[in-house]
Amino acid sequence: RVLFRSVEYNKYPSIFTISIKDVILQRKMNNEFMLEIIRGTSKSQTDRIRPNSSGVLHFDSNFEINCTMYVSKTDNKVRSKKYHIVLHRFVNKKEPKIYGKLVYDISKLWDNKDFT
């Protein structure tokens, strides 16, 4: 038999802003690329761009992530909230391929000292 402890949480509606300026490619390519930010069912994306002559994708984009942070009332631990940054490479005009992916836990950025 397994017993689960019921944990109560304080809820904090939050907005996180993520800025992505440049992506440096490991090799020179002439394909189009696009960044996509995914958090739960929310998605945002950049326009398609090509790298410059140095192999750098200059996005200079800001993304806002709306989410509710849950902080335990008993020990102030923050429940995990992950978002994905996906870099798509367009090999042909329609079919993107995933060139790179980063998963980050927003709860690592949460500073709850102002809320406890």
PyMOL commands that place a pseudoatom at each C-alpha (Angstrom):
pseudoatom trace, name=CA, resn=ARG, resi=1, chain=A, elem=C, hetatm=0, pos=[0.000, 0.000, 0.000]
pseudoatom trace, name=CA, resn=VAL, resi=2, chain=A, elem=C, hetatm=0, pos=[1.317, 3.442, -0.955]
pseudoatom trace, name=CA, resn=LEU, resi=3, chain=A, elem=C, hetatm=0, pos=[0.246, 6.587, 0.830]
pseudoatom trace, name=CA, resn=PHE, resi=4, chain=A, elem=C, hetatm=0, pos=[0.634, 9.962, -0.837]
pseudoatom trace, name=CA, resn=ARG, resi=5, chain=A, elem=C, hetatm=0, pos=[1.007, 13.030, 1.292]
pseudoatom trace, name=CA, resn=SER, resi=6, chain=A, elem=C, hetatm=0, pos=[-1.291, 15.822, 0.260]
pseudoatom trace, name=CA, resn=VAL, resi=7, chain=A, elem=C, hetatm=0, pos=[0.668, 19.016, -0.373]
pseudoatom trace, name=CA, resn=GLU, resi=8, chain=A, elem=C, hetatm=0, pos=[-0.948, 22.405, -0.465]
pseudoatom trace, name=CA, resn=TYR, resi=9, chain=A, elem=C, hetatm=0, pos=[0.516, 25.079, -2.717]
pseudoatom trace, name=CA, resn=ASN, resi=10, chain=A, elem=C, hetatm=0, pos=[0.463, 28.839, -2.963]
pseudoatom trace, name=CA, resn=LYS, resi=11, chain=A, elem=C, hetatm=0, pos=[-0.253, 29.838, -6.573]
pseudoatom trace, name=CA, resn=TYR, resi=12, chain=A, elem=C, hetatm=0, pos=[1.575, 32.744, -8.214]
pseudoatom trace, name=CA, resn=PRO, resi=13, chain=A, elem=C, hetatm=0, pos=[0.535, 33.783, -11.741]
pseudoatom trace, name=CA, resn=SER, resi=14, chain=A, elem=C, hetatm=0, pos=[3.823, 34.696, -13.439]
pseudoatom trace, name=CA, resn=ILE, resi=15, chain=A, elem=C, hetatm=0, pos=[5.305, 35.959, -16.665]
pseudoatom trace, name=CA, resn=PHE, resi=16, chain=A, elem=C, hetatm=0, pos=[8.862, 35.013, -17.606]
pseudoatom trace, name=CA, resn=THR, resi=17, chain=A, elem=C, hetatm=0, pos=[10.632, 36.819, -20.431]
pseudoatom trace, name=CA, resn=ILE, resi=18, chain=A, elem=C, hetatm=0, pos=[13.246, 34.903, -22.412]
pseudoatom trace, name=CA, resn=SER, resi=19, chain=A, elem=C, hetatm=0, pos=[15.597, 36.786, -24.726]
pseudoatom trace, name=CA, resn=ILE, resi=20, chain=A, elem=C, hetatm=0, pos=[17.463, 34.976, -27.480]
pseudoatom trace, name=CA, resn=LYS, resi=21, chain=A, elem=C, hetatm=0, pos=[19.927, 37.090, -29.397]
pseudoatom trace, name=CA, resn=ASP, resi=22, chain=A, elem=C, hetatm=0, pos=[22.194, 34.826, -31.454]
pseudoatom trace, name=CA, resn=VAL, resi=23, chain=A, elem=C, hetatm=0, pos=[22.675, 31.153, -32.192]
pseudoatom trace, name=CA, resn=ILE, resi=24, chain=A, elem=C, hetatm=0, pos=[26.142, 30.159, -33.367]
pseudoatom trace, name=CA, resn=LEU, resi=25, chain=A, elem=C, hetatm=0, pos=[26.116, 27.212, -35.741]
pseudoatom trace, name=CA, resn=GLN, resi=26, chain=A, elem=C, hetatm=0, pos=[28.992, 24.734, -35.610]
pseudoatom trace, name=CA, resn=ARG, resi=27, chain=A, elem=C, hetatm=0, pos=[29.345, 24.787, -39.385]
pseudoatom trace, name=CA, resn=LYS, resi=28, chain=A, elem=C, hetatm=0, pos=[28.360, 27.121, -42.163]
pseudoatom trace, name=CA, resn=MET, resi=29, chain=A, elem=C, hetatm=0, pos=[24.991, 26.451, -43.779]
pseudoatom trace, name=CA, resn=ASN, resi=30, chain=A, elem=C, hetatm=0, pos=[22.675, 28.314, -46.071]
pseudoatom trace, name=CA, resn=ASN, resi=31, chain=A, elem=C, hetatm=0, pos=[19.376, 26.790, -44.892]
pseudoatom trace, name=CA, resn=GLU, resi=32, chain=A, elem=C, hetatm=0, pos=[16.594, 28.737, -43.220]
pseudoatom trace, name=CA, resn=PHE, resi=33, chain=A, elem=C, hetatm=0, pos=[16.180, 28.316, -39.449]
pseudoatom trace, name=CA, resn=MET, resi=34, chain=A, elem=C, hetatm=0, pos=[13.385, 29.083, -37.007]
pseudoatom trace, name=CA, resn=LEU, resi=35, chain=A, elem=C, hetatm=0, pos=[13.212, 29.055, -33.197]
pseudoatom trace, name=CA, resn=GLU, resi=36, chain=A, elem=C, hetatm=0, pos=[10.147, 27.721, -31.403]
pseudoatom trace, name=CA, resn=ILE, resi=37, chain=A, elem=C, hetatm=0, pos=[9.398, 28.146, -27.684]
pseudoatom trace, name=CA, resn=ILE, resi=38, chain=A, elem=C, hetatm=0, pos=[6.996, 25.622, -26.146]
pseudoatom trace, name=CA, resn=ARG, resi=39, chain=A, elem=C, hetatm=0, pos=[5.500, 25.697, -22.634]
pseudoatom trace, name=CA, resn=GLY, resi=40, chain=A, elem=C, hetatm=0, pos=[2.626, 23.298, -22.092]
pseudoatom trace, name=CA, resn=THR, resi=41, chain=A, elem=C, hetatm=0, pos=[0.126, 24.002, -24.855]
pseudoatom trace, name=CA, resn=SER, resi=42, chain=A, elem=C, hetatm=0, pos=[1.538, 27.485, -25.596]
pseudoatom trace, name=CA, resn=LYS, resi=43, chain=A, elem=C, hetatm=0, pos=[3.840, 27.931, -28.573]
pseudoatom trace, name=CA, resn=SER, resi=44, chain=A, elem=C, hetatm=0, pos=[5.665, 30.921, -30.046]
pseudoatom trace, name=CA, resn=GLN, resi=45, chain=A, elem=C, hetatm=0, pos=[8.066, 31.087, -32.933]
pseudoatom trace, name=CA, resn=THR, resi=46, chain=A, elem=C, hetatm=0, pos=[10.367, 33.401, -34.808]
pseudoatom trace, name=CA, resn=ASP, resi=47, chain=A, elem=C, hetatm=0, pos=[10.382, 34.145, -38.498]
pseudoatom trace, name=CA, resn=ARG, resi=48, chain=A, elem=C, hetatm=0, pos=[12.619, 31.995, -40.672]
pseudoatom trace, name=CA, resn=ILE, resi=49, chain=A, elem=C, hetatm=0, pos=[16.107, 33.423, -41.122]
pseudoatom trace, name=CA, resn=ARG, resi=50, chain=A, elem=C, hetatm=0, pos=[19.374, 32.420, -42.764]
pseudoatom trace, name=CA, resn=PRO, resi=51, chain=A, elem=C, hetatm=0, pos=[22.759, 32.536, -41.018]
pseudoatom trace, name=CA, resn=ASN, resi=52, chain=A, elem=C, hetatm=0, pos=[25.190, 35.318, -41.797]
pseudoatom trace, name=CA, resn=SER, resi=53, chain=A, elem=C, hetatm=0, pos=[28.575, 34.656, -43.455]
pseudoatom trace, name=CA, resn=SER, resi=54, chain=A, elem=C, hetatm=0, pos=[30.075, 33.740, -40.045]
pseudoatom trace, name=CA, resn=GLY, resi=55, chain=A, elem=C, hetatm=0, pos=[27.471, 31.031, -39.405]
pseudoatom trace, name=CA, resn=VAL, resi=56, chain=A, elem=C, hetatm=0, pos=[25.512, 33.068, -36.842]
pseudoatom trace, name=CA, resn=LEU, resi=57, chain=A, elem=C, hetatm=0, pos=[21.723, 33.201, -36.679]
pseudoatom trace, name=CA, resn=HIS, resi=58, chain=A, elem=C, hetatm=0, pos=[20.758, 36.650, -35.405]
pseudoatom trace, name=CA, resn=PHE, resi=59, chain=A, elem=C, hetatm=0, pos=[17.271, 36.314, -33.877]
pseudoatom trace, name=CA, resn=ASP, resi=60, chain=A, elem=C, hetatm=0, pos=[17.243, 39.131, -31.291]
pseudoatom trace, name=CA, resn=SER, resi=61, chain=A, elem=C, hetatm=0, pos=[13.843, 37.874, -30.067]
pseudoatom trace, name=CA, resn=ASN, resi=62, chain=A, elem=C, hetatm=0, pos=[11.961, 38.103, -26.776]
pseudoatom trace, name=CA, resn=PHE, resi=63, chain=A, elem=C, hetatm=0, pos=[9.379, 35.566, -25.667]
pseudoatom trace, name=CA, resn=GLU, resi=64, chain=A, elem=C, hetatm=0, pos=[6.937, 35.852, -22.773]
pseudoatom trace, name=CA, resn=ILE, resi=65, chain=A, elem=C, hetatm=0, pos=[5.952, 32.669, -20.966]
pseudoatom trace, name=CA, resn=ASN, resi=66, chain=A, elem=C, hetatm=0, pos=[2.766, 32.855, -18.901]
pseudoatom trace, name=CA, resn=CYS, resi=67, chain=A, elem=C, hetatm=0, pos=[2.490, 30.239, -16.202]
pseudoatom trace, name=CA, resn=THR, resi=68, chain=A, elem=C, hetatm=0, pos=[1.357, 29.705, -12.641]
pseudoatom trace, name=CA, resn=MET, resi=69, chain=A, elem=C, hetatm=0, pos=[4.104, 28.863, -10.187]
pseudoatom trace, name=CA, resn=TYR, resi=70, chain=A, elem=C, hetatm=0, pos=[3.166, 26.503, -7.370]
pseudoatom trace, name=CA, resn=VAL, resi=71, chain=A, elem=C, hetatm=0, pos=[5.099, 26.904, -4.112]
pseudoatom trace, name=CA, resn=SER, resi=72, chain=A, elem=C, hetatm=0, pos=[4.623, 24.334, -1.356]
pseudoatom trace, name=CA, resn=LYS, resi=73, chain=A, elem=C, hetatm=0, pos=[3.141, 25.796, 1.828]
pseudoatom trace, name=CA, resn=THR, resi=74, chain=A, elem=C, hetatm=0, pos=[5.094, 23.326, 3.959]
pseudoatom trace, name=CA, resn=ASP, resi=75, chain=A, elem=C, hetatm=0, pos=[8.672, 23.602, 2.648]
pseudoatom trace, name=CA, resn=ASN, resi=76, chain=A, elem=C, hetatm=0, pos=[8.619, 26.438, 0.041]
pseudoatom trace, name=CA, resn=LYS, resi=77, chain=A, elem=C, hetatm=0, pos=[9.743, 24.105, -2.754]
pseudoatom trace, name=CA, resn=VAL, resi=78, chain=A, elem=C, hetatm=0, pos=[8.681, 25.198, -6.211]
pseudoatom trace, name=CA, resn=ARG, resi=79, chain=A, elem=C, hetatm=0, pos=[6.993, 22.688, -8.493]
pseudoatom trace, name=CA, resn=SER, resi=80, chain=A, elem=C, hetatm=0, pos=[8.845, 22.047, -11.746]
pseudoatom trace, name=CA, resn=LYS, resi=81, chain=A, elem=C, hetatm=0, pos=[7.796, 23.974, -14.880]
pseudoatom trace, name=CA, resn=LYS, resi=82, chain=A, elem=C, hetatm=0, pos=[9.666, 23.126, -18.069]
pseudoatom trace, name=CA, resn=TYR, resi=83, chain=A, elem=C, hetatm=0, pos=[9.835, 24.892, -21.393]
pseudoatom trace, name=CA, resn=HIS, resi=84, chain=A, elem=C, hetatm=0, pos=[11.454, 23.821, -24.639]
pseudoatom trace, name=CA, resn=ILE, resi=85, chain=A, elem=C, hetatm=0, pos=[13.470, 25.860, -27.108]
pseudoatom trace, name=CA, resn=VAL, resi=86, chain=A, elem=C, hetatm=0, pos=[13.605, 24.067, -30.444]
pseudoatom trace, name=CA, resn=LEU, resi=87, chain=A, elem=C, hetatm=0, pos=[15.790, 25.149, -33.380]
pseudoatom trace, name=CA, resn=HIS, resi=88, chain=A, elem=C, hetatm=0, pos=[14.277, 24.005, -36.672]
pseudoatom trace, name=CA, resn=ARG, resi=89, chain=A, elem=C, hetatm=0, pos=[16.291, 23.730, -39.885]
pseudoatom trace, name=CA, resn=PHE, resi=90, chain=A, elem=C, hetatm=0, pos=[14.406, 23.851, -43.166]
pseudoatom trace, name=CA, resn=VAL, resi=91, chain=A, elem=C, hetatm=0, pos=[16.082, 21.432, -45.554]
pseudoatom trace, name=CA, resn=ASN, resi=92, chain=A, elem=C, hetatm=0, pos=[13.385, 22.028, -48.142]
pseudoatom trace, name=CA, resn=LYS, resi=93, chain=A, elem=C, hetatm=0, pos=[10.655, 24.679, -48.228]
pseudoatom trace, name=CA, resn=LYS, resi=94, chain=A, elem=C, hetatm=0, pos=[8.049, 22.790, -46.163]
pseudoatom trace, name=CA, resn=GLU, resi=95, chain=A, elem=C, hetatm=0, pos=[9.666, 20.102, -43.981]
pseudoatom trace, name=CA, resn=PRO, resi=96, chain=A, elem=C, hetatm=0, pos=[11.518, 21.396, -40.929]
pseudoatom trace, name=CA, resn=LYS, resi=97, chain=A, elem=C, hetatm=0, pos=[13.956, 19.124, -39.119]
pseudoatom trace, name=CA, resn=ILE, resi=98, chain=A, elem=C, hetatm=0, pos=[14.933, 19.574, -35.498]
pseudoatom trace, name=CA, resn=TYR, resi=99, chain=A, elem=C, hetatm=0, pos=[18.497, 20.876, -35.485]
pseudoatom trace, name=CA, resn=GLY, resi=100, chain=A, elem=C, hetatm=0, pos=[18.741, 21.409, -31.718]
pseudoatom trace, name=CA, resn=LYS, resi=101, chain=A, elem=C, hetatm=0, pos=[16.626, 21.357, -28.585]
pseudoatom trace, name=CA, resn=LEU, resi=102, chain=A, elem=C, hetatm=0, pos=[16.999, 22.798, -25.080]
pseudoatom trace, name=CA, resn=VAL, resi=103, chain=A, elem=C, hetatm=0, pos=[14.726, 21.926, -22.147]
pseudoatom trace, name=CA, resn=TYR, resi=104, chain=A, elem=C, hetatm=0, pos=[14.873, 24.234, -19.132]
pseudoatom trace, name=CA, resn=ASP, resi=105, chain=A, elem=C, hetatm=0, pos=[13.043, 24.213, -15.803]
pseudoatom trace, name=CA, resn=ILE, resi=106, chain=A, elem=C, hetatm=0, pos=[11.663, 27.704, -15.101]
pseudoatom trace, name=CA, resn=SER, resi=107, chain=A, elem=C, hetatm=0, pos=[11.382, 26.871, -11.393]
pseudoatom trace, name=CA, resn=LYS, resi=108, chain=A, elem=C, hetatm=0, pos=[15.192, 27.225, -11.222]
pseudoatom trace, name=CA, resn=LEU, resi=109, chain=A, elem=C, hetatm=0, pos=[14.709, 30.944, -11.918]
pseudoatom trace, name=CA, resn=TRP, resi=110, chain=A, elem=C, hetatm=0, pos=[12.027, 31.386, -9.277]
pseudoatom trace, name=CA, resn=ASP, resi=111, chain=A, elem=C, hetatm=0, pos=[13.079, 33.385, -6.246]
pseudoatom trace, name=CA, resn=ASN, resi=112, chain=A, elem=C, hetatm=0, pos=[10.373, 33.038, -3.634]
pseudoatom trace, name=CA, resn=LYS, resi=113, chain=A, elem=C, hetatm=0, pos=[12.015, 35.027, -0.842]
pseudoatom trace, name=CA, resn=ASP, resi=114, chain=A, elem=C, hetatm=0, pos=[9.751, 37.967, -1.689]
pseudoatom trace, name=CA, resn=PHE, resi=115, chain=A, elem=C, hetatm=0, pos=[6.630, 35.806, -1.358]
pseudoatom trace, name=CA, resn=THR, resi=116, chain=A, elem=C, hetatm=0, pos=[7.162, 33.839, 1.862]
for i in range(1, 116): cmd.bond("trace and resi %d" % i, "trace and resi %d" % (i + 1))
show_as sticks, trace
zoom trace
